[in-house]
């Protein structure tokens, strides 16, 4: 441990928190205690103090977790300004910093500084802005006062504790609006550590880690992160797969008597799956959490998980968000995940880390399966979650896991094997009547379960198209359906709102004599999209009804087969397609309920090949809402949810209302990128900017808020840490930690 006193620039501008120590009657001086507390003091923190007219005396006490001093107190006398750098030694963790200031009554500023280096993405629960490149960001942690008594509020502040090898440089810092981050950190720390439980005979959570030739520094980081968890709540089980590395074996032997740590030495190398199973056999916890040997856990991860399980005892499977780090555990990116989505999971293993399993179910299923090298966790996820009810699976929107991307490279053969094994697992999971073919998605490392290739017959689809005049558009749409779509079982119903263009009426007549059943209903009345849809629904004979705008352009012949195939996922009631503007930029990749307190398109105007977070725009996924411009609805969903609302949502938000009603009724809505069309949006109706239409639009906005509380709606398709004020969301700082969902 060393404490240094670097020179303080005379012209340094700092905005700390000012306070005036109270002086009792008759006393000339007062001793004020400032306390900063967190589980393990990160290396490279600075206390900065500036007095007013009178000098101050300082005593700095550094305490370990057991309350003992880690060194003799540092004493400074008669100083007006001090900038004190504190760096604990590797083996001398500091649990609490206590500063005692003795001075006359005056104003004093005191700020604890720690500099962090960030990349393009940062943890939203820590910061309220993003810094690009290598620019430093300084976080000022302050003490607040209550009333006039000048009593210092003691705050437990959890700065990032997952950087044991990262030694940031200390610099003088300006306070800014980031001071409010201290409040969020304090709330996070209080929330994470508030639930203290009575000691248990057995740990609740067993962290099981297969080990093979792990670098000792990786294991050091893992062990440090384990020590930051609540004592007695968890155990660490290290299962060595007969590592030939002498330094790995030596490290394991040196730490096998560590409190809370169990080391399993397997005699033969049998692979990661069986090594993990050997660790599970030795685990004592009711819950099993799987880790990689080069990763780590954030402080309070165990207590946060335990609290979620305590609040939701029906939970059989729980997963968390992740922080992606570099080799030194510096944050570089985030995995902010949606609520559990088996459709998304069939395209990409977005769950992965941190997965928490119930031990009894895990053992009953035989734990991990051998023979799925590179995808053993994926195969287990698919098998373990199969058949679980929705309320038995919980997503904890808390970044509990530190996933180190160390720069390690894998051979093309290994990656190919891992991909093949993932698809073999998917084929088994979804092939109830025999294996299904699974192919690549937009990215060849992602997956597409090909339900369509296994079909021998296709259900009748009724296509309902509202229209008025718009000859060129409706002609393009009808030609696309009848000549450029390969779906074999189709009927078309056009609901015409009083066309006066004779070419359009003649077009209807021409299609009435073709092989595809065609009906056109022409009635003149005020435009009401929902009423037009309902007229089509009343006449539809199909097992599936496709609502389609008249301004869609077909790009690929198998688009409708793809949409119908998505109903093979369980509980699906609605399917939406990927729609592009004529310039081939994204118009529809799903709609998020709650954007702008209403609803809005996700990743509007991004390039067609834009991947989205975790590659989500390259695979199928569940969305709460899809656009009515191309929306397929199953007959069971129609029967349960009913018709479109002609009164409150005549023109706008009728699709949002319908999807939210279906969501509440228990139906899943799926969006697929493999059904792709061009949408010449609103080319038919033109401008809506008349006073009457603006008033109507505002009424429908208020109707949506009233019916579905969209101003506070938490869409399960998006992570709560994402912003809701823009189409391309970014992480934001929340006032409170979101609850499991």
C-alpha positions in Angstrom: 0.0 0.0 0.0 1.2 3.5 -0.7 -0.3 6.9 -0.3 1.2 9.7 -2.3 0.7 13.5 -2.4 1.0 14.7 -6.0 1.3 18.3 -6.7 -2.0 20.1 -7.3 -2.0 22.5 -10.2 -2.8 26.0 -8.9 -5.1 26.7 -11.8 -7.0 23.5 -11.6 -10.8 24.1 -11.8 -12.8 21.7 -9.8 -16.5 21.6 -8.7 -16.8 19.4 -5.7 -19.5 19.3 -3.1 -19.2 22.1 -0.6 -20.2 21.7 3.0 -19.7 23.6 6.3 -18.8 21.5 9.4 -21.0 22.4 12.4 -19.1 23.8 15.4 -20.5 23.3 18.9 -20.9 26.3 21.2 -17.6 27.2 22.8 -15.6 25.0 20.4 -13.0 26.4 18.1 -12.6 23.4 15.9 -14.7 20.4 14.8 -13.7 16.9 13.5 -15.7 15.9 10.5 -15.8 12.2 9.3 -16.1 11.4 5.6 -16.6 7.7 4.8 -16.5 6.0 1.4 -17.1 2.3 1.4 -17.2 -0.4 -1.1 -16.3 -4.2 -1.2 -12.9 -3.8 -2.7 -11.2 -0.5 -3.3 -10.3 -0.3 -7.0 -6.7 0.6 -7.6 -6.0 4.2 -8.4 -8.5 6.4 -6.4 -7.9 10.0 -5.4 -9.2 12.0 -2.5 -9.3 15.7 -3.3 -10.0 18.2 -0.6 -9.9 22.0 -0.7 -10.5 24.2 2.4 -11.5 27.8 2.6 -9.6 30.5 4.6 -8.5 28.2 7.4 -6.1 25.3 7.1 -7.3 21.8 7.9 -5.8 18.7 9.6 -6.4 15.4 7.8 -6.3 11.8 9.0 -6.8 9.1 6.5 -7.8 5.6 7.8 -7.9 2.6 5.5 -9.9 -0.3 6.8 -10.1 -3.9 5.7 -13.5 -5.8 5.7 -13.0 -7.1 9.2 -12.6 -3.5 10.5 -8.8 -3.7 11.0 -6.5 -1.0 9.7 -4.5 -2.0 6.6 -1.8 0.5 7.6 -1.0 3.3 10.0 -3.2 6.3 9.5 -1.8 9.1 7.3 -1.8 12.5 9.0 -1.5 15.9 7.3 -1.6 19.2 9.2 -2.2 22.8 8.3 -3.1 22.1 4.6 -5.5 24.1 2.5 -5.6 21.8 -0.4 -4.7 18.1 -0.7 -4.8 15.6 -3.6 -4.1 12.2 -2.2 -3.6 9.1 -4.4 -4.6 5.8 -2.8 -3.5 2.5 -4.4 -4.0 -0.7 -2.3 -1.5 -3.5 -2.7 -2.6 -6.7 -4.4 -2.9 -8.5 -1.1 -4.2 -5.6 1.0 -7.8 -5.0 -0.1 -9.3 -1.8 1.3 -13.0 -2.1 2.3 -13.5 1.4 3.7 -11.8 4.8 3.4 -12.4 7.1 6.4 -11.2 10.7 6.3 -11.2 12.9 9.4 -11.0 16.6 8.9 -10.3 18.9 11.9 -10.9 22.6 11.1 -12.7 25.8 12.1 -16.1 26.4 10.7 -15.7 27.0 7.0 -16.7 25.6 3.6 -14.8 22.5 2.5 -15.0 20.7 -0.8 -14.3 16.9 -0.8 -14.5 14.6 -3.8 -13.3 11.1 -4.2 -12.1 10.6 -7.8 -11.5 7.6 -9.9 -10.7 7.7 -13.6 -12.2 5.0 -15.9 -11.3 4.3 -19.6 -14.2 3.4 -21.8 -14.9 2.4 -25.4 -18.0 3.0 -27.5 -20.3 1.2 -25.1 -20.4 1.5 -21.3 -22.4 0.0 -18.6 -25.6 2.1 -18.4 -26.0 1.4 -14.7 -22.8 3.3 -14.1 -22.8 6.2 -16.5 -25.2 8.5 -18.2 -23.2 9.3 -21.3 -20.9 7.5 -23.7 -17.3 8.3 -24.4 -15.8 7.2 -27.7 -12.2 6.2 -28.3 -9.6 6.5 -25.6 -10.8 9.7 -24.0 -10.9 9.4 -20.2 -14.1 9.7 -18.2 -13.9 10.8 -14.6 -16.5 9.9 -12.1 -16.8 12.0 -8.9 -18.2 10.3 -5.9 -19.5 12.7 -3.3 -20.8 12.9 0.2 -24.1 14.6 0.7 -25.5 16.4 3.7 -28.8 16.4 5.4 -30.4 19.7 6.5 -28.4 22.3 8.4 -26.7 19.8 10.8 -23.9 19.1 8.3 -24.2 15.4 9.0 -22.3 13.5 6.4 -24.4 10.7 4.7 -22.4 7.5 4.6 -22.7 5.9 1.2 -21.6 2.5 0.1 -20.4 3.1 -3.4 -19.7 0.2 -5.7 -17.3 1.3 -8.3 -16.4 -1.4 -10.9 -14.8 -4.1 -8.9 -14.0 -6.3 -11.8 -10.8 -4.7 -12.9 -8.2 -6.2 -10.5 -5.5 -6.1 -13.2 -6.5 -2.7 -14.5 -4.6 0.2 -12.8 -6.0 3.5 -14.0 -4.0 6.6 -13.8 -5.2 9.3 -11.4 -5.7 12.8 -12.6 -7.5 15.9 -11.3 -11.0 15.9 -12.6 -13.8 18.4 -13.1 -17.1 17.4 -11.5 -20.0 17.4 -14.0 -23.5 16.1 -14.4 -21.8 12.7 -13.8 -21.9 13.5 -10.1 -25.4 12.2 -10.2 -23.9 8.9 -11.2 -22.8 8.5 -7.6 -26.4 8.4 -6.5 -27.2 5.7 -9.0 -24.1 3.7 -7.8 -25.2 4.1 -4.2 -28.6 2.8 -5.1 -27.2 -0.1 -7.0 -24.9 -1.0 -4.1 -27.6 -0.7 -1.5 -30.0 -2.7 -3.5 -27.4 -5.4 -4.2 -26.2 -5.8 -0.6 -29.4 -5.0 1.4 -30.8 -8.5 1.4 -28.7 -10.3 4.1 -29.7 -13.8 4.8 -29.1 -16.1 7.7 -26.2 -18.5 7.2 -27.3 -21.6 5.3 -26.1 -25.2 5.8 -25.6 -25.4 2.1 -24.9 -22.6 -0.5 -27.7 -21.5 -2.6 -25.7 -21.1 -5.8 -22.8 -23.2 -7.0 -20.6 -21.5 -9.6 -19.2 -24.5 -11.7 -16.2 -23.8 -13.8 -14.5 -26.3 -16.1 -10.8 -25.6 -16.2 -8.2 -26.6 -18.8 -4.8 -25.0 -19.0 -6.2 -21.8 -17.6 -3.7 -18.9 -17.1 -3.2 -18.3 -13.3 -4.0 -14.6 -13.8 -7.4 -15.6 -15.2 -8.0 -17.8 -12.2 -6.8 -15.0 -9.9 -9.4 -12.7 -11.4 -12.1 -15.3 -11.2 -11.3 -16.0 -7.5 -11.2 -12.3 -6.6 -14.6 -11.8 -8.2 -15.9 -14.8 -6.2 -14.6 -13.3 -3.0 -16.7 -10.2 -3.7 -19.9 -12.2 -3.4 -21.9 -12.5 -0.2 -20.3 -15.0 2.2 -22.1 -18.3 2.6 -24.4 -17.6 -0.3 -22.4 -19.4 -3.0 -19.5 -21.7 -3.6 -17.0 -22.0 -6.4 -16.4 -25.4 -8.0 -13.4 -25.7 -10.2 -13.3 -28.9 -12.3 -9.9 -29.5 -13.9 -10.0 -31.5 -17.1 -6.6 -33.1 -16.5 -4.7 -30.0 -17.5 -1.2 -30.7 -18.7 -0.1 -27.2 -17.7 2.0 -27.3 -14.5 1.2 -23.7 -13.6 -2.6 -24.4 -13.8 -2.3 -27.5 -11.7 -0.1 -25.7 -9.2 -2.6 -22.8 -8.9 -5.4 -25.3 -8.3 -3.5 -27.2 -5.7 -2.5 -23.9 -3.9 -6.2 -22.8 -3.7 -8.0 -26.0 -3.1 -8.4 -25.2 0.7 -9.7 -21.7 0.0 -13.0 -21.1 1.9 -16.0 -21.8 -0.3 -13.8 -23.3 -3.1 -13.9 -26.9 -4.2 -11.4 -28.2 -6.7 -12.1 -31.4 -8.7 -9.1 -33.1 -10.3 -10.2 -35.3 -13.1 -7.8 -38.1 -14.0 -8.3 -38.1 -17.7 -9.1 -35.4 -20.2 -12.7 -36.0 -21.4 -13.7 -32.6 -22.7 -15.5 -29.5 -21.4 -19.0 -31.1 -21.1 -17.9 -34.1 -19.0 -15.6 -31.9 -16.9 -18.5 -29.6 -16.2 -20.7 -32.6 -15.2 -18.0 -33.7 -12.8 -18.1 -30.3 -11.2 -21.9 -30.4 -11.0 -21.7 -33.8 -9.2 -19.6 -32.2 -6.5 -21.7 -29.0 -6.2 -23.8 -28.5 -3.1 -25.9 -25.6 -4.2 -29.6 -25.8 -5.1 -28.8 -23.7 -8.2 -26.0 -24.3 -10.7 -24.4 -21.3 -12.6 -21.9 -22.2 -15.3 -18.8 -20.0 -15.9 -15.8 -20.2 -18.2 -12.4 -20.2 -16.6 -11.3 -17.0 -18.1 -14.4 -14.9 -17.1 -15.5 -13.3 -13.8 -18.5 -12.2 -11.8 -19.4 -8.6 -10.9 -19.9 -7.7 -7.2 -23.2 -8.5 -5.8 -24.1 -10.9 -8.6 -24.9 -13.7 -6.3 -27.1 -11.6 -4.0 -28.9 -10.1 -6.9 -29.6 -13.6 -8.4 -30.6 -14.9 -5.0 -33.0 -12.0 -4.5 -34.6 -12.7 -7.9 -35.0 -16.4 -7.0 -36.4 -15.5 -3.6 -39.0 -13.1 -5.2 -39.9 -15.6 -7.9 -39.6 -19.1 -6.3 -41.3 -20.7 -9.3 -38.2 -19.9 -11.4 -36.6 -22.9 -13.0 -34.1 -21.1 -15.2 -32.6 -17.6 -14.9 -30.2 -15.7 -17.0 -28.5 -12.2 -16.8 -27.0 -9.6 -19.0 -23.2 -9.5 -19.7 -20.3 -7.1 -19.9 -17.8 -7.8 -22.6 -14.3 -7.0 -21.7 -10.8 -7.1 -23.1 -8.1 -9.3 -21.8 -7.5 -7.0 -18.8 -11.3 -7.0 -17.9 -11.8 -3.5 -19.2 -15.4 -3.1 -20.4 -15.6 -2.8 -24.2 -19.2 -3.7 -25.0 -22.5 -5.0 -23.5 -24.9 -7.8 -24.1 -28.2 -6.3 -23.1 -30.8 -9.1 -23.7 -34.5 -9.3 -24.2 -36.9 -11.4 -22.1 -36.7 -15.1 -22.8 -37.4 -15.7 -26.5 -37.2 -19.3 -27.8 -37.6 -18.0 -31.4 -34.5 -15.8 -31.1 -32.7 -18.6 -29.3 -33.3 -20.8 -32.4 -31.2 -18.4 -34.4 -28.5 -17.3 -32.0 -27.4 -18.3 -28.5 -28.1 -14.9 -27.0 -28.6 -16.3 -23.5 -25.3 -18.1 -22.9 -23.7 -16.3 -19.9 -24.9 -16.1 -17.0 -27.2 -19.1 -17.0 -28.5 -20.3 -13.6 -30.1 -23.8 -13.6 -32.0 -25.7 -10.9 -29.8 -28.5 -9.8 -32.5 -31.2 -9.6 -33.8 -30.6 -13.1 -30.3 -30.4 -14.5 -29.3 -33.8 -13.0 -32.6 -35.4 -14.1 -31.8 -34.3 -17.7 -28.4 -35.8 -17.5 -26.5 -32.5 -17.3 -24.4 -31.6 -20.4 -24.3 -33.9 -23.4 -21.0 -35.1 -24.8 -20.4 -34.7 -28.5 -21.4 -31.1 -29.0 -18.0 -29.5 -28.9 -18.2 -25.8 -29.1 -21.9 -25.7 -28.6 -22.4 -27.8 -25.5 -24.0 -24.9 -23.6 -26.4 -24.2 -26.5 -27.5 -27.8 -26.6 -28.1 -27.8 -22.9 -30.1 -24.5 -23.1 -32.4 -25.9 -25.8 -33.0 -29.2 -23.9 -33.3 -27.7 -20.5 -35.8 -24.9 -21.4 -38.0 -27.1 -23.6 -41.4 -27.5 -22.0 -41.0 -24.8 -19.3 -43.8 -22.4 -18.8 -43.1 -18.7 -19.4 -43.2 -17.8 -15.7 -40.6 -20.5 -15.0 -38.0 -18.6 -17.0 -36.7 -15.3 -15.7 -34.4 -12.7 -17.3 -32.6 -10.6 -14.7 -31.7 -7.3 -16.4 -28.4 -7.0 -14.5 -25.0 -7.4 -16.0 -23.7 -10.0 -13.6 -21.2 -11.7 -15.9 -17.9 -10.4 -17.3 -17.1 -12.2 -20.6 -13.5 -11.8 -21.4 -12.7 -11.6 -25.1 -9.0 -12.3 -24.8 -8.2 -12.3 -28.5 -7.8 -16.0 -28.6 -8.3 -17.3 -32.1 -10.0 -20.6 -33.1 -9.3 -22.6 -36.2 -11.8 -22.5 -39.0 -12.3 -26.3 -38.5 -13.2 -25.7 -34.8 -15.7 -23.0 -35.7 -17.2 -25.1 -38.4 -17.6 -28.0 -36.0 -19.2 -25.8 -33.4 -21.7 -24.4 -35.9 -22.5 -27.9 -37.2 -23.1 -29.1 -33.6 -25.3 -26.1 -32.9 -27.5 -27.0 -35.9 -27.6 -30.6 -34.9 -28.9 -29.5 -31.5 -31.5 -27.3 -33.1 -32.6 -30.0 -35.5 -33.2 -32.4 -32.6 -34.9 -29.8 -30.5 -37.4 -28.8 -33.2 -37.7 -32.0 -35.1 -40.7 -33.6 -33.3 -41.3 -35.8 -36.3 -37.7 -36.4 -37.2 -34.7 -34.1 -37.7 -35.3 -30.8 -39.4 -32.9 -29.1 -41.7 -31.1 -26.1 -40.2 -29.3 -23.6 -42.5 -27.3 -20.4 -42.1 -29.0 -17.0 -41.7 -27.7 -13.7 -43.1 -24.5 -14.4 -41.2 -23.5 -18.1 -41.8 -22.7 -18.5 -38.1 -26.3 -17.9 -37.2 -29.2 -20.3 -37.8 -32.5 -20.7 -39.6 -34.7 -23.7 -38.7 -36.3 -24.7 -42.1 -39.8 -25.7 -41.1 -40.8 -25.1 -44.7 -38.7 -27.8 -46.2 -40.4 -30.4 -44.1 -43.9 -29.4 -45.1 -46.0 -31.5 -47.6 -49.1 -29.3 -47.5 -49.8 -25.6 -46.8 -52.8 -24.1 -45.1 -55.1 -21.7 -46.9 -54.0 -18.1 -46.5 -56.5 -15.2 -47.1 -54.8 -12.0 -48.2 -56.8 -8.9 -47.2 -55.8 -5.7 -49.0 -57.5 -2.3 -48.4 -57.3 -0.1 -51.4 -58.6 3.0 -53.2 -57.7 3.9 -56.8 -53.8 3.6 -56.8 -53.8 1.6 -60.0 -50.0 1.2 -60.3 -49.6 0.1 -56.7 -52.4 -2.4 -56.5 -51.4 -3.8 -59.9 -47.9 -4.3 -58.6 -49.2 -6.0 -55.4 -51.6 -8.3 -57.2 -48.9 -9.3 -59.7 -46.5 -10.0 -56.9 -49.0 -12.3 -55.1 -50.1 -14.2 -58.2 -47.0 -14.3 -60.4 -44.0 -13.8 -58.1 -45.0 -15.7 -54.9 -44.7 -19.5 -54.8 -47.3 -20.1 -52.1 -49.8 -22.8 -53.4 -52.9 -22.2 -51.4 -54.1 -18.6 -51.6 -57.2 -16.4 -51.8 -57.3 -12.6 -52.2 -59.8 -10.2 -50.9 -59.5 -6.5 -51.8 -61.6 -4.1 -49.7 -62.0 -1.0 -51.9 -63.0 2.3 -50.4 -64.7 3.8 -53.4 -62.3 3.7 -56.3 -63.2 6.1 -59.2 -60.2 5.1 -61.4 -61.7 2.8 -64.1 -58.3 1.1 -64.6 -58.4 -0.1 -61.0 -62.0 -1.4 -61.4 -61.1 -3.1 -64.7 -58.1 -4.7 -62.9 -60.4 -6.2 -60.3 -62.5 -7.7 -63.1 -59.5 -9.2 -64.8 -58.3 -10.9 -61.6 -61.8 -12.3 -60.9 -61.3 -14.8 -63.7 -57.8 -16.1 -62.7 -56.9 -19.3 -60.9 -56.3 -17.7 -57.6 -59.6 -17.0 -55.9 -60.2 -13.2 -55.9 -62.9 -11.0 -54.5 -63.1 -7.2 -54.6 -65.7 -5.4 -52.5 -66.1 -1.7 -53.5 -67.9 0.6 -51.1 -67.7 4.3 -50.7 -67.4 5.7 -47.2 -65.0 7.7 -45.0 -61.6 6.1 -44.7 -61.3 3.8 -41.7 -58.5 1.2 -42.0 -59.8 -0.9 -39.2 -63.2 -1.1 -40.7 -61.7 -2.2 -44.1 -59.7 -4.9 -42.3 -62.8 -6.2 -40.4 -64.7 -6.5 -43.7 -62.0 -8.7 -45.0 -61.8 -10.7 -41.8 -65.5 -11.4 -42.0 -65.2 -12.9 -45.4 -61.8 -14.7 -44.9 -61.9 -18.5 -45.2 -58.2 -19.1 -44.5 -56.6 -20.7 -41.5 -54.2 -17.7 -41.7 -55.2 -14.2 -42.7 -52.5 -11.9 -44.1 -53.2 -8.2 -43.8 -51.3 -6.5 -46.6 -51.0 -2.9 -47.7 -51.6 -2.2 -51.4 -48.1 -0.7 -51.7 -46.0 -3.8 -51.1 -43.5 -5.1 -53.7 -42.5 -8.7 -53.6 -38.8 -9.4 -53.8 -38.4 -13.1 -53.2 -40.9 -15.9 -54.1 -40.7 -17.8 -50.8 -41.6 -14.9 -48.5 -45.1 -16.1 -47.7 -44.0 -19.7 -47.1 -41.5 -18.2 -44.6 -44.2 -16.3 -42.8 -46.5 -19.3 -42.6 -43.6 -21.5 -41.3 -43.1 -19.2 -38.3 -46.4 -20.4 -37.0 -44.7 -23.7 -36.3 -43.1 -22.1 -33.2 -45.2 -22.7 -30.1 -48.0 -20.1 -29.2 -47.4 -17.9 -32.3 -50.5 -15.9 -33.2 -49.0 -13.1 -35.4 -46.1 -13.0 -37.8 -44.5 -9.9 -39.4 -42.1 -9.4 -42.3 -39.1 -7.3 -42.9 -40.0 -4.2 -44.9 -37.7 -1.9 -46.8 -38.1 1.5 -48.2 -37.6 1.8 -52.0 -34.0 2.9 -51.3 -33.5 -0.5 -49.6 -33.2 0.9 -46.1 -35.1 -0.6 -43.2 -38.7 0.5 -42.7 -39.9 -2.3 -40.5 -37.8 -4.6 -38.3 -40.4 -4.8 -35.5 -42.1 -2.2 -33.4 -41.3 -1.5 -29.8 -44.2 -0.6 -27.5 -43.3 2.3 -25.3 -41.0 4.2 -27.7 -41.8 7.8 -27.3 -44.4 6.7 -24.7 -46.4 5.2 -27.6 -44.8 2.8 -30.1 -42.1 3.1 -32.7 -40.2 1.2 -35.4 -36.9 -0.4 -34.3 -33.8 0.6 -36.3 -35.7 2.7 -38.8 -33.7 3.8 -41.9 -30.7 1.5 -41.1 -29.1 -0.4 -44.0 -30.7 -3.6 -45.1 -27.8 -5.7 -43.8 -27.7 -3.9 -40.4 -27.3 -6.7 -37.8 -28.8 -5.0 -34.8 -27.7 -5.9 -31.2 -26.4 -9.5 -31.0 -27.3 -9.9 -34.7 -31.0 -9.9 -33.9 -32.0 -8.4 -37.3 -30.4 -11.3 -39.1 -32.6 -14.0 -37.4 -36.2 -14.6 -36.5 -37.2 -13.2 -33.1 -40.3 -12.4 -31.0 -41.6 -8.9 -31.0 -44.5 -7.5 -29.1 -45.7 -5.5 -32.1 -45.3 -5.8 -35.8 -46.7 -3.4 -38.5 -50.2 -4.1 -40.0 -48.7 -3.3 -43.4 -47.8 -7.0 -43.7 -49.2 -9.0 -40.7 -50.2 -12.6 -40.7 -52.7 -13.7 -38.1 -53.6 -17.3 -37.2 -57.2 -18.4 -36.9 -56.9 -19.2 -33.1 -55.6 -15.7 -32.5 -58.4 -14.1 -34.5 -61.0 -16.1 -32.6 -59.5 -15.2 -29.2 -58.6 -11.5 -29.8 -61.4 -10.6 -32.2 -61.6 -7.8 -34.7 -59.7 -4.5 -35.1 -61.0 -1.5 -33.1 -62.9 0.8 -35.6 -63.7 3.4 -32.9 -60.6 4.2 -31.1 -58.0 3.3 -33.8 -59.7 4.0 -37.1 -56.4 4.9 -38.9 -53.3 5.0 -36.6 -52.1 2.5 -34.0 -54.7 -0.2 -34.8 -51.9 -2.7 -35.5 -50.2 -1.8 -32.2 -53.5 -2.1 -30.3 -54.2 -5.5 -31.9 -50.7 -6.9 -31.2 -50.8 -5.8 -27.6 -54.2 -7.4 -27.2 -52.8 -10.6 -28.6 -49.8 -10.3 -26.3 -52.1 -10.0 -23.3 -54.1 -13.0 -24.5 -50.9 -15.1 -24.4 -50.0 -15.2 -28.1 -46.5 -14.7 -29.4 -45.7 -12.3 -32.3 -42.7 -13.3 -34.5 -40.8 -11.1 -36.9 -38.7 -12.7 -39.6 -36.0 -11.2 -41.9 -36.4 -14.1 -44.3 -39.7 -12.6 -45.6 -38.6 -9.4 -47.2 -40.6 -6.9 -49.2 -40.4 -3.3 -50.3 -43.0 -1.0 -48.7 -43.9 2.1 -50.7 -45.3 3.5 -47.4 -48.3 5.8 -47.5 -48.0 6.2 -51.3 -51.7 5.6 -51.5 -53.2 8.1 -49.1 -50.8 10.9 -49.4 -50.4 13.5 -46.7 -52.2 13.3 -43.3 -51.4 16.9 -42.4 -54.9 18.4 -42.4 -56.2 19.8 -39.1 -58.9 17.1 -38.9 -56.4 14.3 -39.4 -54.0 15.8 -36.9 -56.7 16.0 -34.3 -57.7 12.4 -35.0 -54.1 11.2 -34.8 -53.7 12.9 -31.4 -56.9 11.3 -30.1 -55.6 7.9 -31.2 -52.3 8.5 -29.4 -54.2 9.2 -26.2 -56.4 6.2 -26.8 -53.3 4.0 -27.0 -51.9 5.3 -23.8 -55.2 4.8 -22.0 -55.8 1.3 -23.4 -52.2 -0.1 -22.9 -50.3 2.3 -20.7 -47.6 2.6 -23.3 -46.0 5.5 -21.4 -44.9 3.0 -18.8 -45.0 -0.2 -20.8 -41.9 -2.4 -20.5 -41.6 -4.2 -23.8 -40.1 -7.7 -23.3 -38.5 -7.5 -26.7 -36.1 -4.8 -25.6 -33.8 -4.6 -22.6 -34.9 -2.1 -19.9 -31.5 -0.4 -20.1 -32.1 0.7 -23.6 -33.4 4.2 -24.4 -37.0 4.6 -25.6 -36.7 7.9 -27.3 -35.1 6.9 -30.6 -35.3 4.2 -33.2 -31.7 3.1 -32.8 -31.6 2.7 -29.0 -28.6 3.2 -26.8 -27.9 2.3 -23.1 -29.1 4.8 -20.6 -28.8 5.3 -16.8 -31.9 4.3 -15.0 -33.1 5.7 -11.7 -33.7 2.2 -10.2 -32.7 -1.3 -11.1 -35.2 -3.1 -13.3 -37.0 -6.1 -11.8 -36.7 -9.7 -13.1 -39.1 -10.5 -15.9 
